[in-house]
Amino acid sequence: MAGKSISAWVDDRTARDVEMLAKVEARPPAHVVAAALKFYLALPEEALSAIRKIDALGTEEEVQWAMRKVARALLEAQHQIAAERAAKQMHGDGLGALESEAEIDAGAVQLTKRGRRSRVG
């Protein structure tokens, strides 16, 4: 992927946080910053305006509360996406028609066996 290097000024705390996260994720700090910037720029203007207002007017506790709300919404979206994909896969594997516990158990065993074979081969 072609890219371009840009620079930005951040306070010492943010720089330490980026370096720490990069170390935990075993990737360069530039990748952490790029992911954060990509996320920020993908937000609609209304969300960006809200972020700026919360940052300017909110206390540290209020800012943290708002960030927890954002994190919760992202986790809920991730869960919903994963659940929908799992449901589609189950229907594709013929598990959607299973009704009894015994049928579901047998279907799960069959999926497990197929999964083992595909990893080995």
C-alpha positions in Angstrom: 0.0 0.0 0.0 1.4 3.3 -1.0 1.4 6.0 1.6 2.8 9.3 2.7 4.5 10.2 5.9 3.1 13.2 7.8 4.0 14.5 11.2 2.0 15.9 14.0 2.7 17.5 17.4 1.2 15.7 20.4 1.7 16.2 24.1 4.0 14.0 26.1 1.2 11.9 27.6 -0.2 11.1 24.1 3.2 10.3 22.8 3.8 7.8 25.7 0.3 6.3 25.2 1.0 5.8 21.5 4.4 4.2 22.2 2.9 1.9 24.9 0.1 0.8 22.7 2.5 0.2 19.8 4.6 -2.0 22.0 1.6 -4.0 23.3 0.4 -4.5 19.7 3.9 -5.2 18.4 3.7 -2.6 15.6 5.3 0.7 14.8 3.9 3.8 16.5 3.1 5.2 13.0 0.6 2.4 12.5 -1.2 3.2 15.7 -1.4 6.9 14.7 -2.5 6.0 11.2 -5.3 3.8 12.5 -6.5 6.5 14.9 -6.4 9.2 12.2 -8.2 7.0 9.7 -11.0 6.4 12.3 -11.2 10.1 13.2 -11.4 11.2 9.6 -14.2 8.6 8.8 -16.5 10.2 11.4 -19.3 12.4 10.2 -18.9 16.1 10.8 -21.6 16.1 13.5 -19.5 13.5 15.5 -16.3 15.5 15.0 -18.1 18.6 16.3 -19.4 16.8 19.3 -15.8 15.5 20.1 -14.4 19.0 19.9 -17.2 20.4 22.1 -16.9 17.7 24.7 -13.1 18.1 24.7 -13.4 21.9 25.1 -16.2 22.1 27.6 -16.1 18.8 29.5 -14.3 17.9 32.6 -11.7 15.0 32.5 -14.4 12.8 34.0 -17.0 13.8 31.4 -14.6 13.3 28.6 -13.8 9.8 29.9 -17.5 9.0 30.3 -18.1 10.1 26.7 -15.2 7.9 25.5 -16.6 4.9 27.4 -20.0 5.5 25.6 -18.2 5.5 22.2 -16.3 2.3 23.2 -19.5 0.6 24.3 -21.2 1.5 21.0 -18.2 0.1 19.0 -18.2 -3.2 21.0 -22.0 -3.5 20.5 -21.5 -3.0 16.7 -18.7 -5.6 16.6 -20.9 -8.1 18.5 -23.8 -7.5 16.2 -21.6 -8.0 13.1 -20.1 -11.2 14.4 -23.5 -12.5 15.4 -25.0 -11.8 12.0 -22.0 -13.5 10.2 -22.3 -16.5 12.5 -26.0 -16.8 11.8 -25.4 -16.6 8.0 -22.7 -19.3 8.3 -25.0 -21.5 10.3 -27.7 -21.2 7.7 -25.1 -21.9 5.0 -24.0 -25.1 6.8 -27.6 -26.3 7.1 -27.8 -25.6 10.8 -30.6 -23.1 10.5 -33.1 -25.9 10.1 -32.1 -27.7 13.3 -34.8 -27.7 15.9 -34.1 -30.2 18.7 -31.1 -30.1 21.1 -30.0 -33.5 19.7 -30.0 -32.1 16.1 -28.1 -29.0 17.2 -25.5 -31.2 19.1 -25.1 -33.5 16.1 -24.7 -30.5 13.8 -22.0 -29.0 16.1 -20.1 -32.2 16.1 -20.2 -32.3 12.3 -18.9 -28.7 12.0 -16.1 -29.5 14.5 -15.0 -32.5 12.5 -15.0 -30.5 9.3 -13.0 -27.7 10.9 -10.4 -30.2 12.1 -10.0 -31.7 8.7 -9.6 -28.3 7.0 -6.9 -27.3 9.4 -5.0 -30.6 9.0 -5.2 -30.7 5.2 
